[in-house]
Amino acid sequence: GAKLSQWHLDRSQQLEAVLATHFAGVKFSSEDIRQAQSSSLSSSSSSAADVTSELQPSERAFLGQYQLSFILLHYMHLQRALEQWKLMVHTLAECQSAITKRPALFSEFLAALRVQLRLVPRDFFVSPLSNGAFLHPSLKSLLDNCHLSLEDHAHWDAHVLGSFKSRLSKLKALLAARFIGWSYRTPANVVARRKKRT
């Protein structure tokens, strides 16, 4: 009972299972990694935010699959790509412990998601045709889980922590500025913990 409930509340075990079964055997050459890093640096506004060198091969492959599903959705309007993209967003958004364990993966996910959301229409969350209704609660869960994970970041590399915080802030700003009907409040328990420390 309790394990099943935890399985559905925190998708971290599902993410670990997916990475271990579908992406574990992926190998990248040093040339592949160098090219990915140089394209990441040239496409980002700040090279300081880049943490791709921290990613494990399975995480790189997972993010590649995630980005491919969005490209197929956005440019070819494929229903299967939409379903894949939704599943991957929902899975990552509902992870709690995985953010603390894999901060570089989630930092890169926040960056990719922000770029993707810049490409969708401004009414994406409120239009019944966009099927954006799933995204609103998923993004709120993602932001909640990111804030909670920042409370337990003692073992994170300083570079990854800085990248994660910056990308989280930029995603929140984009959502607030760009999308009709978007609102978000930091979880009360996080706000209370921060007040206690000051």
MOZI-V96562 format. One record per run of one state. SS is the DSSP state (H for helix, E for strand, C for the rest). FROM is the first residue (numbers start at 0). TO is the last residue. Records with the same first field share a line. If there is no record, write none. Layout:
SS=FROM-TO ; FROM-TO
This chain:
C=0-0 ; 9-10 ; 22-28 ; 43-45 ; 49-50 ; 54-55 ; 76-77 ; 93-95 ; 101-101 ; 119-131 ; 150-156 ; 178-186 ; 197-197
H=1-8 ; 11-21 ; 29-42 ; 46-48 ; 51-53 ; 56-75 ; 78-92 ; 96-100 ; 102-118 ; 132-149 ; 157-177 ; 187-196
